[in-house]
Amino acid sequence: MTVAGDALAQRSERFQIRVRGLERSFGSQQVLGGVDLDLERGRINLVIGGSGAGKSVLLKLLIGLIKPDAGQIYVDGEDIVPLDDFALNRLRPKFGMVFQYAALFDSMTVEENVMFPLLEHRRRQLSRAQIREVARAKLEALGLVGIERKFPAELSGGMRKRVGLARAIVMEPEILFYDEPTTGLDPVATKNVDEMIQEIAEKLKVTSVVISHDMASTFRIGHRVSMLYKGQIIASGSPHEVLADPPAPLREFVETSGAVTLPPARELVQR
């Protein structure tokens, strides 16, 4: 197969990211103990789990910020674990990141925040005027018109999330990572963020990877749900599949949230 044909075959695979046997410890504390995870191309993938389950560590591994102790992370068929920083920089334009609290630069205006990635990576290809035009187009696509000159402190939590998303998509990535996107938001703002994630997934055809403990959001927008528990993935599949007969930790997690009504456990039905 030619190089072009091989790349085309990789891009036609159902799962854009495949994780196998991923392990990570910090000193004597093992956080991830053999994670196997498939993230579906062009869909909204939710990774859920309680506080301290290792979700943030998994996210840092997926985007190459830290290295695992063992295991593989395949992105479009290429294992990114052995890659050095130079090789990773070749792949990183595929990734966009929406941080938990937006992580906007306080001293920059909204427009400057969205322009920042292009100024860092595209200043040789695009003039500043062109970069500003691209940034404003992304803001407009997210309904953020007329706030270009405002500073983050002047925005609501929901608007800051949208600006963070505009910055994440300005490089037109193939994969968008969201770190707890609804944390700290009221129910209405949470629903708005959920709709924003859905809208971007549909419009841009990106693979969305959402790290969350919000069960209402998870089962409202997720195409594929995976639960991380004690360093391993204990359930993975469509919302219907994972809720049909959930393992005990997932059942407790969902039932405690009160967001979803589960069928009776099979052992209770059999009695």
C-alpha positions in Angstrom: 0.0 0.0 0.0 1.3 3.5 -0.8 1.9 6.1 2.0 -1.2 8.0 0.8 -3.2 4.8 0.7 -2.1 3.9 4.2 -3.0 7.3 5.5 -6.4 7.0 3.9 -7.0 3.6 5.4 -6.1 4.9 8.9 -8.5 7.8 8.6 -11.3 5.5 7.6 -10.9 3.5 10.8 -13.8 3.8 13.2 -11.6 4.6 16.2 -9.3 7.6 15.7 -7.5 7.0 19.1 -6.7 3.6 20.5 -5.1 3.2 24.0 -3.6 -0.1 25.0 -2.1 -1.1 28.4 -1.6 2.4 29.6 0.2 2.7 33.0 1.2 5.7 34.9 2.5 6.1 38.5 3.7 9.0 40.6 6.2 7.7 43.1 4.5 4.7 44.8 1.0 5.8 43.8 -0.3 4.0 40.7 -2.9 6.2 39.0 -3.4 4.2 35.8 -3.0 0.4 35.8 -3.5 -0.8 32.3 -6.0 1.4 30.5 -7.5 0.1 27.3 -9.7 2.7 25.5 -11.1 3.3 22.1 -12.3 6.8 21.1 -14.6 7.0 18.1 -13.8 9.2 15.1 -16.1 12.1 14.5 -18.2 11.3 17.6 -18.6 12.7 21.2 -16.6 10.4 23.5 -17.2 10.8 27.3 -14.7 9.5 29.8 -16.3 9.6 33.2 -15.1 8.8 36.7 -15.0 10.1 40.3 -12.5 12.5 41.7 -9.0 11.0 41.8 -9.9 8.3 39.3 -7.1 9.5 37.0 -9.1 11.3 34.3 -6.8 14.4 34.2 -3.7 12.2 34.0 -5.2 10.2 31.2 -6.0 13.5 29.3 -2.4 14.7 29.8 -1.1 11.4 28.4 -3.5 11.6 25.4 -2.2 15.0 24.3 1.4 14.1 25.0 2.1 16.4 27.9 3.4 13.6 30.0 4.7 10.1 29.1 3.3 6.8 30.4 5.3 4.2 32.2 4.0 1.6 29.8 1.5 1.2 27.0 0.6 2.6 23.6 -1.5 5.6 22.4 -2.3 5.3 18.7 -3.6 8.4 16.9 -4.6 7.6 13.4 -2.6 4.4 13.7 0.6 6.1 14.9 1.9 5.4 18.4 2.7 8.8 19.9 4.3 7.4 23.1 7.9 7.0 21.6 7.8 10.4 19.9 10.1 13.2 21.1 8.9 16.8 21.4 9.9 17.6 17.8 7.8 14.8 16.4 4.9 15.5 18.7 4.8 19.1 17.5 4.1 17.7 14.0 1.0 16.0 15.4 -0.2 18.6 17.9 -2.1 20.7 15.3 -4.5 17.8 15.2 -5.4 18.6 18.8 -7.5 21.4 20.3 -7.9 21.8 24.0 -10.7 23.4 26.0 -9.6 23.8 29.6 -11.7 23.4 32.7 -11.9 27.1 33.5 -11.2 28.2 30.0 -7.6 29.3 30.9 -7.8 32.5 29.1 -5.0 35.1 29.4 -6.4 37.8 31.7 -4.2 40.5 30.2 -5.4 39.8 26.6 -8.7 40.8 25.0 -11.0 38.1 23.7 -9.8 38.7 20.2 -6.1 38.5 21.3 -6.8 35.2 23.2 -8.3 33.6 20.1 -5.5 34.9 17.8 -2.8 33.6 20.1 -2.4 30.1 18.7 -2.2 31.4 15.1 0.3 34.1 16.1 2.5 31.3 17.6 2.2 28.8 14.8 1.0 30.6 11.6 2.7 34.0 11.6 4.9 33.0 8.7 2.0 32.0 6.6 -0.6 34.6 7.6 -0.5 38.3 8.2 -1.7 39.8 11.5 -4.8 41.1 9.6 -5.5 37.7 8.2 -5.1 36.1 11.7 -7.5 38.7 13.1 -10.0 37.8 10.4 -9.8 34.1 11.2 -10.2 34.7 14.9 -13.3 36.9 14.4 -14.8 34.3 12.1 -14.5 31.6 14.9 -16.0 34.0 17.4 -18.9 34.8 15.1 -19.5 31.0 14.5 -20.0 30.6 18.2 -22.3 33.6 18.5 -19.7 35.8 20.1 -20.1 39.1 18.2 -19.3 42.5 19.7 -17.1 41.2 22.6 -13.8 41.2 20.7 -12.3 44.0 22.8 -13.6 42.8 26.2 -11.3 41.1 28.7 -12.1 37.7 30.3 -13.0 39.3 33.6 -15.9 41.1 31.9 -17.4 37.8 30.7 -19.8 35.3 32.3 -18.6 31.8 32.9 -20.5 30.4 29.9 -19.1 33.1 27.6 -15.5 32.4 28.8 -16.1 28.7 27.9 -17.2 29.7 24.4 -14.1 31.9 24.0 -12.0 29.0 25.1 -13.6 26.9 22.5 -13.1 29.5 19.8 -9.4 29.5 20.7 -9.3 25.7 20.6 -10.8 25.5 17.1 -8.9 28.4 15.5 -6.3 26.0 14.2 -9.0 23.7 12.8 -8.0 20.6 14.8 -9.3 17.1 14.0 -9.6 16.2 17.7 -11.0 18.4 20.5 -10.4 17.6 24.2 -12.6 19.1 26.9 -11.5 19.0 30.5 -14.6 19.0 32.8 -16.3 21.7 30.5 -19.4 22.1 32.7 -17.7 22.5 36.1 -18.9 25.5 38.0 -21.8 26.3 35.7 -25.5 26.6 36.6 -27.9 24.2 34.9 -28.8 26.6 32.1 -25.2 27.4 31.3 -24.4 23.7 31.5 -27.1 22.9 28.9 -25.7 25.7 26.7 -22.2 24.2 26.9 -23.6 20.8 26.0 -25.3 22.2 23.0 -22.1 24.0 22.0 -20.1 20.7 22.1 -22.8 19.1 20.0 -22.9 21.9 17.5 -19.1 22.0 17.0 -19.0 18.2 16.6 -21.6 18.3 13.9 -20.3 21.4 12.1 -16.6 20.5 12.1 -16.9 16.7 12.1 -14.3 16.6 14.9 -13.6 13.8 17.3 -14.6 15.1 20.7 -13.1 13.7 23.9 -14.9 15.0 27.0 -13.5 14.3 30.5 -16.4 14.6 32.9 -18.2 13.6 36.1 -21.4 15.3 35.1 -23.9 12.5 34.5 -26.6 14.7 33.1 -24.3 16.0 30.4 -22.7 12.6 29.7 -26.0 10.9 28.8 -27.4 14.0 27.1 -24.6 14.4 24.5 -22.4 11.3 24.6 -22.2 8.9 21.6 -19.7 6.7 23.5 -19.2 6.5 27.2 -16.2 5.0 29.1 -15.8 4.8 32.9 -12.4 5.0 34.5 -12.3 3.3 37.9 -9.3 2.4 40.0 -7.0 3.0 37.1 -8.8 0.9 34.5 -11.7 1.3 32.1 -14.5 -0.9 33.5 -17.2 -0.1 31.0 -17.3 1.3 27.5 -19.9 1.6 24.7 -22.9 3.6 23.7 -25.0 5.1 26.5 -27.6 2.3 25.9 -24.9 -0.4 26.1 -23.2 0.8 29.3 -26.5 1.4 31.1 -28.1 -1.9 30.1 -26.1 -3.9 32.6 -23.6 -1.6 34.3 -20.9 -2.9 36.7 -21.5 -2.0 40.3 -19.2 1.1 40.5 -20.9 2.6 37.4 -24.4 1.8 38.7 -23.6 3.5 42.0 -22.0 6.5 40.2 -25.1 7.0 38.0 -27.7 6.3 40.6 -26.1 8.7 43.1 -26.1 11.5 40.5 -29.9 11.1 40.1 -29.5 12.1 36.4 -30.4 8.8 34.8 -32.9 6.1 35.8 -31.4 2.7 35.5 -33.2 -0.7 35.0 -33.0 -3.0 38.0 -29.8 -5.0 38.4 -30.0 -8.4 36.7 -29.4 -10.3 39.9 -32.3 -8.5 41.5 -34.6 -9.4 38.6 -33.6 -13.0 38.7 -34.6 -13.2 42.4 
